[in-house]
Amino acid sequence: MRGEIVFIWDGWSAHKGSEVRALLKDNPRASVRLLPVYAPELNPVEEVWCHNKQVGLRGFVAEDTDDLYLETRAALRQAADSQQVVRGCVKDTPLRIVEST
């Protein structure tokens, strides 16, 4: 992958850990853009969850928490592998993907 790598993060505490700071320090092409404190309408991840509830997990009834975990992971992987879904989730927010040359 060439070019800048931009992470768009909310305020989740995991984004502030020492491992994340080390990763960013060791990768000068990586930068972070923070979302406002509470702004689900700006967060594409909220759109991913919405998509998975309506598409990936539609009609699914879990037998137990392990079943729910596995099915949710599979649905999230499927969404992540689809450029159409990813771009659609960003498009539904005021954020814009700018192609670099």
C-alpha positions as CSV (number, residue, x, y, z in Angstrom):
1,M,0.0,0.0,0.0
2,R,1.4,3.4,-1.0
3,G,0.7,6.8,0.3
4,E,-0.6,8.1,3.6
5,I,-2.5,5.8,5.9
6,V,-5.2,7.7,7.8
7,F,-7.0,6.3,10.8
8,I,-10.3,7.9,11.8
9,W,-10.9,7.2,15.4
10,D,-13.4,7.9,18.0
11,G,-12.5,8.3,21.7
12,W,-12.2,4.6,22.5
13,S,-9.6,4.1,25.2
14,A,-7.9,1.3,23.2
15,H,-6.8,4.0,20.6
16,K,-4.7,5.7,23.2
17,G,-2.6,2.7,24.5
18,S,1.2,2.4,24.4
19,E,1.1,-0.2,21.6
20,V,-0.9,2.1,19.4
21,R,1.4,5.1,20.1
22,A,4.4,2.9,19.3
23,L,2.8,1.8,16.0
24,L,2.1,5.4,15.0
25,K,5.6,6.4,16.0
26,D,7.2,3.6,13.9
27,N,5.0,4.4,10.8
28,P,5.5,7.9,9.6
29,R,3.0,7.5,6.8
30,A,0.3,6.9,9.4
31,S,-1.8,9.7,10.8
32,V,-4.9,10.0,13.0
33,R,-8.0,12.1,12.6
34,L,-10.2,12.1,15.7
35,L,-14.0,12.3,15.6
36,P,-15.8,14.6,18.0
37,V,-16.5,13.1,21.5
38,Y,-20.0,11.9,20.6
39,A,-20.9,12.0,16.9
40,P,-22.2,8.7,15.7
41,E,-23.5,10.3,12.5
42,L,-19.8,11.0,11.6
43,N,-18.5,7.5,12.4
44,P,-18.5,5.1,9.5
45,V,-18.3,2.2,12.0
46,E,-21.8,3.0,13.1
47,E,-22.9,2.5,9.5
48,V,-21.0,-0.8,9.4
49,W,-22.9,-2.0,12.5
50,C,-26.2,-0.9,11.0
51,H,-25.3,-2.7,7.7
52,N,-24.5,-5.9,9.6
53,K,-27.7,-5.8,11.6
54,Q,-29.8,-5.3,8.5
55,V,-27.8,-7.6,6.1
56,G,-25.1,-9.7,7.7
57,L,-27.1,-10.8,10.7
58,R,-30.6,-10.4,9.3
59,G,-32.8,-13.3,10.6
60,F,-29.9,-14.8,12.6
61,V,-30.8,-16.3,16.0
62,A,-27.8,-17.2,18.1
63,E,-27.8,-20.4,20.1
64,D,-25.3,-18.9,22.6
65,T,-22.8,-16.1,23.0
66,D,-20.1,-18.1,21.2
67,D,-22.4,-18.6,18.2
68,L,-23.2,-14.8,18.2
69,Y,-19.5,-14.0,18.4
70,L,-18.6,-16.2,15.5
71,E,-21.5,-15.1,13.3
72,T,-20.8,-11.4,14.0
73,R,-17.1,-11.8,13.2
74,A,-17.9,-13.5,9.9
75,A,-20.4,-10.7,9.0
76,L,-17.9,-8.0,9.9
77,R,-15.2,-9.7,7.8
78,Q,-17.5,-10.0,4.9
79,A,-18.4,-6.3,5.1
80,A,-14.7,-5.3,5.5
81,D,-13.8,-7.3,2.3
82,S,-16.4,-5.4,0.3
83,Q,-15.2,-2.1,-1.1
84,Q,-18.8,-1.3,-2.0
85,V,-19.9,-1.7,1.6
86,V,-16.9,0.2,3.1
87,R,-17.4,3.1,0.7
88,G,-21.1,3.1,1.2
89,C,-20.6,3.3,5.0
90,V,-18.3,6.3,4.5
91,K,-20.7,7.9,1.9
92,D,-23.5,7.8,4.4
93,T,-21.5,10.2,6.7
94,P,-20.4,13.7,5.9
95,L,-16.8,12.3,5.6
96,R,-15.2,12.0,2.2
97,I,-12.6,9.7,0.8
98,V,-10.1,11.7,-1.3
99,E,-8.2,9.5,-3.7
100,S,-4.5,10.2,-3.7
101,T,-2.3,10.2,-6.8
